[in-house]
Amino acid sequence: MFSWALTFLIVALIAAALGFGGIAGTAVGIAKIIFVVALVLFAISAVAGVIRGRNPV
């Protein structure tokens, strides 16, 4: 998931360097959304792991 966010961030940086403002803005927006979704899924996974009480091996 983070690799997708990083990919869109790189696309946005390249587009911004070439002067494509609309494409860069869209790619940055997508990267932000994917990053937030990944953080939320990580938090849910961490909470679920704590609630289950898994023992680390």
PQR file with spaces between the fields and no chain letter, atoms N, CA, C, O and H, PARSE charges and radii, in Angstrom:
ATOM       1  N    MET     1       0.828   -1.188    0.000 -0.4000 1.5000
ATOM       2  CA   MET     1       0.000    0.000    0.000 -0.0000 2.0000
ATOM       3  C    MET     1       0.871    1.250    0.000  0.5500 1.7000
ATOM       4  O    MET     1       0.595    2.210   -0.720 -0.5500 1.4000
ATOM       5  N    PHE     2       1.924    1.231    0.813 -0.4000 1.5000
ATOM       6  CA   PHE     2       2.807    2.395    0.848 -0.0000 2.0000
ATOM       7  C    PHE     2       3.570    2.539   -0.460  0.5500 1.7000
ATOM       8  O    PHE     2       3.941    3.649   -0.842 -0.5500 1.4000
ATOM       9  H    PHE     2       2.148    0.451    1.398  0.4000 1.0000
ATOM      10  N    SER     3       3.807    1.435   -1.146 -0.4000 1.5000
ATOM      11  CA   SER     3       4.507    1.533   -2.427 -0.0000 2.0000
ATOM      12  C    SER     3       3.649    2.277   -3.454  0.5500 1.7000
ATOM      13  O    SER     3       4.181    3.010   -4.287 -0.5500 1.4000
ATOM      14  H    SER     3       3.506    0.533   -0.836  0.4000 1.0000
ATOM      15  N    TRP     4       2.328    2.094   -3.400 -0.4000 1.5000
ATOM      16  CA   TRP     4       1.457    2.833   -4.307 -0.0000 2.0000
ATOM      17  C    TRP     4       1.499    4.327   -3.996  0.5500 1.7000
ATOM      18  O    TRP     4       1.552    5.153   -4.907 -0.5500 1.4000
ATOM      19  H    TRP     4       1.895    1.498   -2.723  0.4000 1.0000
ATOM      20  N    ALA     5       1.476    4.670   -2.710 -0.4000 1.5000
ATOM      21  CA   ALA     5       1.548    6.077   -2.326 -0.0000 2.0000
ATOM      22  C    ALA     5       2.864    6.685   -2.791  0.5500 1.7000
ATOM      23  O    ALA     5       2.891    7.808   -3.294 -0.5500 1.4000
ATOM      24  H    ALA     5       1.433    3.999   -1.970  0.4000 1.0000
ATOM      25  N    LEU     6       3.954    5.943   -2.622 -0.4000 1.5000
ATOM      26  CA   LEU     6       5.253    6.434   -3.061 -0.0000 2.0000
ATOM      27  C    LEU     6       5.295    6.574   -4.578  0.5500 1.7000
ATOM      28  O    LEU     6       5.883    7.527   -5.090 -0.5500 1.4000
ATOM      29  H    LEU     6       3.932    5.031   -2.213  0.4000 1.0000
ATOM      30  N    THR     7       4.685    5.647   -5.301 -0.4000 1.5000
ATOM      31  CA   THR     7       4.642    5.727   -6.762 -0.0000 2.0000
ATOM      32  C    THR     7       3.909    6.978   -7.229  0.5500 1.7000
ATOM      33  O    THR     7       4.382    7.685   -8.120 -0.5500 1.4000
ATOM      34  H    THR     7       4.208    4.873   -4.885  0.4000 1.0000
ATOM      35  N    PHE     8       2.750    7.252   -6.626 -0.4000 1.5000
ATOM      36  CA   PHE     8       2.001    8.440   -7.019 -0.0000 2.0000
ATOM      37  C    PHE     8       2.737    9.713   -6.614  0.5500 1.7000
ATOM      38  O    PHE     8       2.638   10.726   -7.307 -0.5500 1.4000
ATOM      39  H    PHE     8       2.365    6.679   -5.903  0.4000 1.0000
ATOM      40  N    LEU     9       3.466    9.679   -5.515 -0.4000 1.5000
ATOM      41  CA   LEU     9       4.253   10.842   -5.116 -0.0000 2.0000
ATOM      42  C    LEU     9       5.358   11.107   -6.124  0.5500 1.7000
ATOM      43  O    LEU     9       5.605   12.261   -6.474 -0.5500 1.4000
ATOM      44  H    LEU     9       3.546    8.856   -4.952  0.4000 1.0000
ATOM      45  N    ILE    10       6.020   10.074   -6.591 -0.4000 1.5000
ATOM      46  CA   ILE    10       7.073   10.239   -7.591 -0.0000 2.0000
ATOM      47  C    ILE    10       6.488   10.756   -8.898  0.5500 1.7000
ATOM      48  O    ILE    10       7.078   11.629   -9.534 -0.5500 1.4000
ATOM      49  H    ILE    10       5.820    9.137   -6.307  0.4000 1.0000
ATOM      50  N    VAL    11       5.337   10.231   -9.307 -0.4000 1.5000
ATOM      51  CA   VAL    11       4.670   10.724  -10.511 -0.0000 2.0000
ATOM      52  C    VAL    11       4.340   12.200  -10.366  0.5500 1.7000
ATOM      53  O    VAL    11       4.502   12.973  -11.311 -0.5500 1.4000
ATOM      54  H    VAL    11       4.858    9.522   -8.790  0.4000 1.0000
ATOM      55  N    ALA    12       3.877   12.593   -9.183 -0.4000 1.5000
ATOM      56  CA   ALA    12       3.538   13.993   -8.943 -0.0000 2.0000
ATOM      57  C    ALA    12       4.774   14.880   -9.015  0.5500 1.7000
ATOM      58  O    ALA    12       4.717   15.974   -9.575 -0.5500 1.4000
ATOM      59  H    ALA    12       3.745   11.965   -8.416  0.4000 1.0000
ATOM      60  N    LEU    13       5.886   14.421   -8.457 -0.4000 1.5000
ATOM      61  CA   LEU    13       7.108   15.217   -8.497 -0.0000 2.0000
ATOM      62  C    LEU    13       7.613   15.385   -9.922  0.5500 1.7000
ATOM      63  O    LEU    13       8.047   16.472  -10.302 -0.5500 1.4000
ATOM      64  H    LEU    13       5.932   13.532   -8.002  0.4000 1.0000
ATOM      65  N    ILE    14       7.560   14.322  -10.711 -0.4000 1.5000
ATOM      66  CA   ILE    14       7.996   14.402  -12.106 -0.0000 2.0000
ATOM      67  C    ILE    14       7.070   15.324  -12.895  0.5500 1.7000
ATOM      68  O    ILE    14       7.535   16.146  -13.685 -0.5500 1.4000
ATOM      69  H    ILE    14       7.207   13.438  -10.402  0.4000 1.0000
ATOM      70  N    ALA    15       5.767   15.190  -12.683 -0.4000 1.5000
ATOM      71  CA   ALA    15       4.809   16.037  -13.390 -0.0000 2.0000
ATOM      72  C    ALA    15       4.978   17.501  -12.996  0.5500 1.7000
ATOM      73  O    ALA    15       4.858   18.387  -13.841 -0.5500 1.4000
ATOM      74  H    ALA    15       5.390   14.522  -12.041  0.4000 1.0000
ATOM      75  N    ALA    16       5.252   17.757  -11.737 -0.4000 1.5000
ATOM      76  CA   ALA    16       5.459   19.136  -11.293 -0.0000 2.0000
ATOM      77  C    ALA    16       6.723   19.714  -11.909  0.5500 1.7000
ATOM      78  O    ALA    16       6.746   20.884  -12.291 -0.5500 1.4000
ATOM      79  H    ALA    16       5.350   17.037  -11.050  0.4000 1.0000
ATOM      80  N    ALA    17       7.771   18.911  -12.009 -0.4000 1.5000
ATOM      81  CA   ALA    17       9.018   19.380  -12.605 -0.0000 2.0000
ATOM      82  C    ALA    17       8.834   19.705  -14.089  0.5500 1.7000
ATOM      83  O    ALA    17       9.492   20.601  -14.618 -0.5500 1.4000
ATOM      84  H    ALA    17       7.752   17.960  -11.699  0.4000 1.0000
ATOM      85  N    LEU    18       7.940   18.976  -14.757 -0.4000 1.5000
ATOM      86  CA   LEU    18       7.704   19.210  -16.178 -0.0000 2.0000
ATOM      87  C    LEU    18       6.640   20.276  -16.428  0.5500 1.7000
ATOM      88  O    LEU    18       6.405   20.657  -17.575 -0.5500 1.4000
ATOM      89  H    LEU    18       7.405   18.248  -14.327  0.4000 1.0000
ATOM      90  N    GLY    19       6.000   20.756  -15.370 -0.4000 1.5000
ATOM      91  CA   GLY    19       5.037   21.837  -15.515 -0.0000 2.0000
ATOM      92  C    GLY    19       3.598   21.418  -15.702  0.5500 1.7000
ATOM      93  O    GLY    19       2.763   22.243  -16.071 -0.5500 1.4000
ATOM      94  H    GLY    19       6.191   20.447  -14.439  0.4000 1.0000
ATOM      95  N    PHE    20       3.285   20.165  -15.460 -0.4000 1.5000
ATOM      96  CA   PHE    20       1.908   19.695  -15.580 -0.0000 2.0000
ATOM      97  C    PHE    20       1.225   19.831  -14.219  0.5500 1.7000
ATOM      98  O    PHE    20       1.171   18.870  -13.451 -0.5500 1.4000
ATOM      99  H    PHE    20       3.964   19.494  -15.160  0.4000 1.0000
ATOM     100  N    GLY    21       0.713   20.999  -13.927 -0.4000 1.5000
ATOM     101  CA   GLY    21       0.153   21.293  -12.610 -0.0000 2.0000
ATOM     102  C    GLY    21      -1.044   20.442  -12.242  0.5500 1.7000
ATOM     103  O    GLY    21      -1.135   19.962  -11.112 -0.5500 1.4000
ATOM     104  H    GLY    21       0.756   21.779  -14.551  0.4000 1.0000
ATOM     105  N    GLY    22      -1.970   20.245  -13.181 -0.4000 1.5000
ATOM     106  CA   GLY    22      -3.180   19.470  -12.877 -0.0000 2.0000
ATOM     107  C    GLY    22      -2.876   18.018  -12.583  0.5500 1.7000
ATOM     108  O    GLY    22      -3.430   17.433  -11.653 -0.5500 1.4000
ATOM     109  H    GLY    22      -1.896   20.635  -14.099  0.4000 1.0000
ATOM     110  N    ILE    23      -2.001   17.443  -13.373 -0.4000 1.5000
ATOM     111  CA   ILE    23      -1.633   16.038  -13.167 -0.0000 2.0000
ATOM     112  C    ILE    23      -0.889   15.879  -11.849  0.5500 1.7000
ATOM     113  O    ILE    23      -1.119   14.917  -11.115 -0.5500 1.4000
ATOM     114  H    ILE    23      -1.550   17.918  -14.128  0.4000 1.0000
ATOM     115  N    ALA    24       0.000   16.820  -11.546 -0.4000 1.5000
ATOM     116  CA   ALA    24       0.762   16.749  -10.302 -0.0000 2.0000
ATOM     117  C    ALA    24      -0.171   16.852   -9.094  0.5500 1.7000
ATOM     118  O    ALA    24      -0.018   16.113   -8.121 -0.5500 1.4000
ATOM     119  H    ALA    24       0.187   17.601  -12.141  0.4000 1.0000
ATOM     120  N    GLY    25      -1.125   17.758   -9.161 -0.4000 1.5000
ATOM     121  CA   GLY    25      -2.068   17.917   -8.054 -0.0000 2.0000
ATOM     122  C    GLY    25      -2.916   16.675   -7.842  0.5500 1.7000
ATOM     123  O    GLY    25      -3.168   16.268   -6.708 -0.5500 1.4000
ATOM     124  H    GLY    25      -1.249   18.357   -9.951  0.4000 1.0000
ATOM     125  N    THR    26      -3.348   16.081   -8.931 -0.4000 1.5000
ATOM     126  CA   THR    26      -4.154   14.864   -8.837 -0.0000 2.0000
ATOM     127  C    THR    26      -3.341   13.710   -8.251  0.5500 1.7000
ATOM     128  O    THR    26      -3.827   12.972   -7.395 -0.5500 1.4000
ATOM     129  H    THR    26      -3.143   16.411   -9.853  0.4000 1.0000
ATOM     130  N    ALA    27      -2.103   13.560   -8.718 -0.4000 1.5000
ATOM     131  CA   ALA    27      -1.252   12.477   -8.214 -0.0000 2.0000
ATOM     132  C    ALA    27      -0.943   12.666   -6.734  0.5500 1.7000
ATOM     133  O    ALA    27      -0.917   11.695   -5.977 -0.5500 1.4000
ATOM     134  H    ALA    27      -1.707   14.160   -9.413  0.4000 1.0000
ATOM     135  N    VAL    28      -0.708   13.905   -6.315 -0.4000 1.5000
ATOM     136  CA   VAL    28      -0.460   14.159   -4.889 -0.0000 2.0000
ATOM     137  C    VAL    28      -1.702   13.836   -4.075  0.5500 1.7000
ATOM     138  O    VAL    28      -1.595   13.257   -2.994 -0.5500 1.4000
ATOM     139  H    VAL    28      -0.729   14.694   -6.930  0.4000 1.0000
ATOM     140  N    GLY    29      -2.865   14.194   -4.570 -0.4000 1.5000
ATOM     141  CA   GLY    29      -4.115   13.878   -3.870 -0.0000 2.0000
ATOM     142  C    GLY    29      -4.319   12.379   -3.714  0.5500 1.7000
ATOM     143  O    GLY    29      -4.703   11.903   -2.646 -0.5500 1.4000
ATOM     144  H    GLY    29      -2.951   14.664   -5.448  0.4000 1.0000
ATOM     145  N    ILE    30      -4.060   11.644   -4.781 -0.4000 1.5000
ATOM     146  CA   ILE    30      -4.194   10.189   -4.718 -0.0000 2.0000
ATOM     147  C    ILE    30      -3.188    9.602   -3.741  0.5500 1.7000
ATOM     148  O    ILE    30      -3.525    8.706   -2.968 -0.5500 1.4000
ATOM     149  H    ILE    30      -3.748   12.030   -5.649  0.4000 1.0000
ATOM     150  N    ALA    31      -1.950   10.101   -3.770 -0.4000 1.5000
ATOM     151  CA   ALA    31      -0.922    9.599   -2.853 -0.0000 2.0000
ATOM     152  C    ALA    31      -1.318    9.847   -1.403  0.5500 1.7000
ATOM     153  O    ALA    31      -1.117    8.987   -0.547 -0.5500 1.4000
ATOM     154  H    ALA    31      -1.676   10.829   -4.399  0.4000 1.0000
ATOM     155  N    LYS    32      -1.879   11.016   -1.127 -0.4000 1.5000
ATOM     156  CA   LYS    32      -2.315   11.318    0.240 -0.0000 2.0000
ATOM     157  C    LYS    32      -3.434   10.380    0.690  0.5500 1.7000
ATOM     158  O    LYS    32      -3.418    9.879    1.814 -0.5500 1.4000
ATOM     159  H    LYS    32      -2.042   11.715   -1.823  0.4000 1.0000
ATOM     160  N    ILE    33      -4.393   10.147   -0.186 -0.4000 1.5000
ATOM     161  CA   ILE    33      -5.516    9.269    0.163 -0.0000 2.0000
ATOM     162  C    ILE    33      -5.022    7.854    0.435  0.5500 1.7000
ATOM     163  O    ILE    33      -5.419    7.236    1.423 -0.5500 1.4000
ATOM     164  H    ILE    33      -4.406   10.554   -1.099  0.4000 1.0000
ATOM     165  N    ILE    34      -4.162    7.340   -0.431 -0.4000 1.5000
ATOM     166  CA   ILE    34      -3.647    5.980   -0.244 -0.0000 2.0000
ATOM     167  C    ILE    34      -2.836    5.883    1.041  0.5500 1.7000
ATOM     168  O    ILE    34      -2.915    4.881    1.751 -0.5500 1.4000
ATOM     169  H    ILE    34      -3.840    7.842   -1.234  0.4000 1.0000
ATOM     170  N    PHE    35      -2.051    6.924    1.346 -0.4000 1.5000
ATOM     171  CA   PHE    35      -1.254    6.928    2.567 -0.0000 2.0000
ATOM     172  C    PHE    35      -2.154    6.888    3.797  0.5500 1.7000
ATOM     173  O    PHE    35      -1.893    6.131    4.732 -0.5500 1.4000
ATOM     174  H    PHE    35      -1.987    7.739    0.769  0.4000 1.0000
ATOM     175  N    VAL    36      -3.203    7.691    3.802 -0.4000 1.5000
ATOM     176  CA   VAL    36      -4.117    7.723    4.954 -0.0000 2.0000
ATOM     177  C    VAL    36      -4.840    6.386    5.098  0.5500 1.7000
ATOM     178  O    VAL    36      -5.007    5.893    6.213 -0.5500 1.4000
ATOM     179  H    VAL    36      -3.415    8.306    3.042  0.4000 1.0000
ATOM     180  N    VAL    37      -5.268    5.797    3.989 -0.4000 1.5000
ATOM     181  CA   VAL    37      -5.935    4.497    4.040 -0.0000 2.0000
ATOM     182  C    VAL    37      -4.990    3.441    4.614  0.5500 1.7000
ATOM     183  O    VAL    37      -5.405    2.606    5.418 -0.5500 1.4000
ATOM     184  H    VAL    37      -5.132    6.198    3.083  0.4000 1.0000
ATOM     185  N    ALA    38      -3.720    3.477    4.200 -0.4000 1.5000
ATOM     186  CA   ALA    38      -2.746    2.518    4.720 -0.0000 2.0000
ATOM     187  C    ALA    38      -2.545    2.704    6.222  0.5500 1.7000
ATOM     188  O    ALA    38      -2.451    1.723    6.960 -0.5500 1.4000
ATOM     189  H    ALA    38      -3.384    4.156    3.547  0.4000 1.0000
ATOM     190  N    LEU    39      -2.479    3.958    6.679 -0.4000 1.5000
ATOM     191  CA   LEU    39      -2.333    4.201    8.117 -0.0000 2.0000
ATOM     192  C    LEU    39      -3.543    3.714    8.899  0.5500 1.7000
ATOM     193  O    LEU    39      -3.391    3.143    9.979 -0.5500 1.4000
ATOM     194  H    LEU    39      -2.555    4.755    6.079  0.4000 1.0000
ATOM     195  N    VAL    40      -4.738    3.930    8.372 -0.4000 1.5000
ATOM     196  CA   VAL    40      -5.954    3.478    9.047 -0.0000 2.0000
ATOM     197  C    VAL    40      -5.985    1.950    9.115  0.5500 1.7000
ATOM     198  O    VAL    40      -6.321    1.384   10.155 -0.5500 1.4000
ATOM     199  H    VAL    40      -4.861    4.394    7.494  0.4000 1.0000
ATOM     200  N    LEU    41      -5.640    1.284    8.018 -0.4000 1.5000
ATOM     201  CA   LEU    41      -5.617   -0.180    8.030 -0.0000 2.0000
ATOM     202  C    LEU    41      -4.572   -0.715    8.998  0.5500 1.7000
ATOM     203  O    LEU    41      -4.803   -1.726    9.660 -0.5500 1.4000
ATOM     204  H    LEU    41      -5.367    1.744    7.173  0.4000 1.0000
ATOM     205  N    PHE    42      -3.427   -0.048    9.086 -0.4000 1.5000
ATOM     206  CA   PHE    42      -2.410   -0.456   10.053 -0.0000 2.0000
ATOM     207  C    PHE    42      -2.921   -0.306   11.479  0.5500 1.7000
ATOM     208  O    PHE    42      -2.719   -1.192   12.309 -0.5500 1.4000
ATOM     209  H    PHE    42      -3.240    0.774    8.548  0.4000 1.0000
ATOM     210  N    ALA    43      -3.581    0.812   11.765 -0.4000 1.5000
ATOM     211  CA   ALA    43      -4.109    1.033   13.115 -0.0000 2.0000
ATOM     212  C    ALA    43      -5.162   -0.011   13.465  0.5500 1.7000
ATOM     213  O    ALA    43      -5.170   -0.531   14.581 -0.5500 1.4000
ATOM     214  H    ALA    43      -3.745    1.531   11.091  0.4000 1.0000
ATOM     215  N    ILE    44      -6.041   -0.321   12.536 -0.4000 1.5000
ATOM     216  CA   ILE    44      -7.062   -1.347   12.776 -0.0000 2.0000
ATOM     217  C    ILE    44      -6.402   -2.697   13.025  0.5500 1.7000
ATOM     218  O    ILE    44      -6.810   -3.436   13.921 -0.5500 1.4000
ATOM     219  H    ILE    44      -6.035    0.101   11.629  0.4000 1.0000
ATOM     220  N    SER    45      -5.393   -3.015   12.243 -0.4000 1.5000
ATOM     221  CA   SER    45      -4.679   -4.279   12.424 -0.0000 2.0000
ATOM     222  C    SER    45      -3.980   -4.339   13.776  0.5500 1.7000
ATOM     223  O    SER    45      -3.987   -5.377   14.438 -0.5500 1.4000
ATOM     224  H    SER    45      -5.061   -2.414   11.515  0.4000 1.0000
ATOM     225  N    ALA    46      -3.376   -3.227   14.185 -0.4000 1.5000
ATOM     226  CA   ALA    46      -2.689   -3.195   15.475 -0.0000 2.0000
ATOM     227  C    ALA    46      -3.674   -3.362   16.628  0.5500 1.7000
ATOM     228  O    ALA    46      -3.401   -4.095   17.579 -0.5500 1.4000
ATOM     229  H    ALA    46      -3.370   -2.384   13.647  0.4000 1.0000
ATOM     230  N    VAL    47      -4.804   -2.694   16.547 -0.4000 1.5000
ATOM     231  CA   VAL    47      -5.822   -2.807   17.601 -0.0000 2.0000
ATOM     232  C    VAL    47      -6.383   -4.224   17.640  0.5500 1.7000
ATOM     233  O    VAL    47      -6.589   -4.776   18.720 -0.5500 1.4000
ATOM     234  H    VAL    47      -5.026   -2.098   15.774  0.4000 1.0000
ATOM     235  N    ALA    48      -6.628   -4.811   16.491 -0.4000 1.5000
ATOM     236  CA   ALA    48      -7.148   -6.176   16.448 -0.0000 2.0000
ATOM     237  C    ALA    48      -6.136   -7.150   17.044  0.5500 1.7000
ATOM     238  O    ALA    48      -6.523   -8.090   17.738 -0.5500 1.4000
ATOM     239  H    ALA    48      -6.460   -4.363   15.613  0.4000 1.0000
ATOM     240  N    GLY    49      -4.855   -6.941   16.786 -0.4000 1.5000
ATOM     241  CA   GLY    49      -3.821   -7.800   17.358 -0.0000 2.0000
ATOM     242  C    GLY    49      -3.753   -7.683   18.869  0.5500 1.7000
ATOM     243  O    GLY    49      -3.542   -8.678   19.562 -0.5500 1.4000
ATOM     244  H    GLY    49      -4.540   -6.177   16.222  0.4000 1.0000
ATOM     245  N    VAL    50      -3.932   -6.473   19.385 -0.4000 1.5000
ATOM     246  CA   VAL    50      -3.911   -6.275   20.842 -0.0000 2.0000
ATOM     247  C    VAL    50      -5.138   -6.910   21.480  0.5500 1.7000
ATOM     248  O    VAL    50      -5.042   -7.528   22.540 -0.5500 1.4000
ATOM     249  H    VAL    50      -4.103   -5.664   18.822  0.4000 1.0000
ATOM     250  N    ILE    51      -6.290   -6.757   20.835 -0.4000 1.5000
ATOM     251  CA   ILE    51      -7.524   -7.323   21.391 -0.0000 2.0000
ATOM     252  C    ILE    51      -7.467   -8.846   21.402  0.5500 1.7000
ATOM     253  O    ILE    51      -7.908   -9.478   22.362 -0.5500 1.4000
ATOM     254  H    ILE    51      -6.367   -6.255   19.974  0.4000 1.0000
ATOM     255  N    ARG    52      -6.936   -9.425   20.357 -0.4000 1.5000
ATOM     256  CA   ARG    52      -6.808  -10.891   20.307 -0.0000 2.0000
ATOM     257  C    ARG    52      -5.812  -11.409   21.340  0.5500 1.7000
ATOM     258  O    ARG    52      -5.927  -12.544   21.803 -0.5500 1.4000
ATOM     259  H    ARG    52      -6.579   -8.911   19.577  0.4000 1.0000
ATOM     260  N    GLY    53      -4.860  -10.597   21.692 -0.4000 1.5000
ATOM     261  CA   GLY    53      -3.875  -11.010   22.680 -0.0000 2.0000
ATOM     262  C    GLY    53      -2.889  -12.030   22.175  0.5500 1.7000
ATOM     263  O    GLY    53      -2.530  -12.971   22.883 -0.5500 1.4000
ATOM     264  H    GLY    53      -4.767   -9.676   21.315  0.4000 1.0000
ATOM     265  N    ARG    54      -2.453  -11.839   20.943 -0.4000 1.5000
ATOM     266  CA   ARG    54      -1.478  -12.758   20.385 -0.0000 2.0000
ATOM     267  C    ARG    54      -0.152  -12.665   21.103  0.5500 1.7000
ATOM     268  O    ARG    54       0.302  -11.579   21.463 -0.5500 1.4000
ATOM     269  H    ARG    54      -2.746  -11.075   20.368  0.4000 1.0000
ATOM     270  N    ASN    55       0.466  -13.821   21.308 -0.4000 1.5000
ATOM     271  CA   ASN    55       1.787  -13.851   21.910 -0.0000 2.0000
ATOM     272  C    ASN    55       2.844  -13.842   20.805  0.5500 1.7000
ATOM     273  O    ASN    55       2.770  -14.638   19.869 -0.5500 1.4000
ATOM     274  H    ASN    55       0.097  -14.703   21.016  0.4000 1.0000
ATOM     275  N    PRO    56       3.819  -12.950   20.911 -0.5600 1.5000
ATOM     276  CA   PRO    56       4.879  -12.972   19.892  0.2800 2.0000
ATOM     277  C    PRO    56       5.702  -14.252   20.002  0.5500 1.7000
ATOM     278  O    PRO    56       6.014  -14.705   21.103 -0.5500 1.4000
ATOM     279  N    VAL    57       6.042  -14.817   18.880 -0.4000 1.5000
ATOM     280  CA   VAL    57       6.761  -16.089   18.858 -0.0000 2.0000
ATOM     281  C    VAL    57       8.229  -15.862   18.953  0.5500 1.7000
ATOM     282  O    VAL    57       9.004  -16.818   18.950 -0.5500 1.4000
ATOM     283  H    VAL    57       5.788  -14.449   17.986  0.4000 1.0000
